[in-house]
Every structure is written in structure tokens, then in C-alpha cells.
Amino acid sequence: NLLSFVRLFRDGYTGACPPLPQPSCSRGPRCSARWSPHAAMPAVQNRYDWRQHVLPHLNREWRVELFQAPVEAPASCLFGGLCVPCSAYEQRKRLLHVTGEPYVPCAGLFGRCFSEPCDENFLCAEVACCPQMAASANRFMMQTRFGLRNTQCDDALMQATACIWCCVNLMQCFRCLVRTAKDFGQDVGGLDECAGELPVEEMRLVADCLFVCIHGCMYAQQKVELDDFEGDEHRAYSGPPRGVLESVPPKMKVMMENGRIVRRAPEQNRMF
């Protein structure tokens, strides 16, 4: 029934939520006059809201806007676009050195699956197998550690790229479903011809080109920020903004605080 499905959904995605309260209405579990499963699961609804709570504390502006990066740093933009794994690797190593934090796969963005520090050699596997995730993790570290916010133009460019990738994946799924149904002898009517005419490969190329261009601009923008930070001898990394620390999950907060402690050591601060 619906109550069992809600319990299964809840346990599969949170694992530590309190048990659901039993319906108190005398007309049985189907009555929703006094009880709703959504009202009984605040932990599920707010589990990932911390990302929204972080945004108000990102109040610094980038020195170079995203669409200006090809003009301000053309060599860096070209390197970031033509060699995504190498540029993502180089920038993550640099960020770990500046912040003093331990390496966590994808900067801890993917919850309990990748939330523990591990050997930095695994960074090679991250940038080689998941370059998009590595690029997103670098962006996340830059923004949360230095309090940098995106402009509306930055968000529009990234959202457009994400939308095109969603369209590509949906078309690919539709084509696979039609072909699978046809292989099992199902009558698909004119869907087979429609699936064959979908411009999946062309859209994939467009999405790849957009990602390469966006990553080149992001790498150049972030490199300018890091160069300026490291070039100032009187400036030392002192940790992320307090509001960011108070908004992130506990494990990520510990990771950020440990990095701040390492960077405060005198021998670690002499080149910044």
C-alpha cells in the first residue's frame, strides 16, 4: 500500500530517519484528514537543502567574469578546454595545496558514497573517468572556500549546457527503449522511424563542445583568482566563510576546518 511504499522510499534514501507516526484517524490508513506522509518526513525534504543555505554566504565577485575569461587569459582558457582531465587535475592539486585540506573524491559532493579522505593518487582516476564531476568539484571548492558567487550570466551558461545534456540523455533513453521493445517483438508502430531520425549524435557533439568551452572559461577564471591569491605575500588562507561552515554537512565541515588548521601553521604560510 501507499504507507509501505513511503516507508521503503524513506529507508532507501535516508537510512537514519525516525519511524513514521501511525495514522490517528479512525477511518484507517487511507484517510489523510489528520496525517500526511510528507508532513512526517521533514528530514527527507530538507536533506539536501544545505546547498541552498550556502548560496547567501557567497558574496565575493570573481576578478574575471566567465565570458571575459577567453580575453583575459586566452592560454589558460585554451588549456582548460583542450585538456579537461589535465587541467582539472592541476587545479585540484593547487586547491588542496592552498587550503591544506585532505583529498576527498569529488570534493565530498556526493554524500556518504565519497565523503572520506583517501590517497591523492585516486585523483587521477577521478579526472580520467569523471571529468565533468571533477570540474564541478573544483568549481564548488573555489566558491565555498573563497566565498565567490556566480553571476546570472555564469548560471545561464551552465544551465544551458546542463539542459542540452538532459535532452541528449532523454533522446538516447527513448531510442534504447524503442529498440528494446522491437527486439522483444513488440509493435512500436512509427516510433522506430521516429527514434532513428532523432539527432542524438549531433546533439551529443553540441553538448560536448559546450562543455569544453565552459570548462575552459571556468578553468581560466579560477586560475586568475588563484594566481591573485598566491601572488599576495600578505594574504593567507584562513578558511571558508563562517556562514558556509555552518551550512555544510558535518563531515564536510570537519574537512574544511582541518584544512584551515593546516594552513595556519607558520611553515605552511610562508609562500602566501
Secondary structure as UniProt FT lines:
FT   HELIX           2..13
FT   TURN            26..27
FT   TURN            29..30
FT   TURN            37..40
FT   HELIX           42..45
FT   TURN            46..49
FT   HELIX           50..54
FT   HELIX           55..57
FT   HELIX           66..68
FT   HELIX           69..72
FT   HELIX           74..82
FT   HELIX           84..99
FT   HELIX           105..108
FT   TURN            109..110
FT   HELIX           111..114
FT   TURN            120..121
FT   HELIX           122..129
FT   HELIX           131..146
FT   HELIX           152..183
FT   TURN            184..185
FT   TURN            189..190
FT   HELIX           191..196
FT   HELIX           200..231
FT   TURN            233..234
FT   HELIX           242..247
FT   HELIX           250..264
FT   HELIX           266..269
FT   TURN            270..271
//
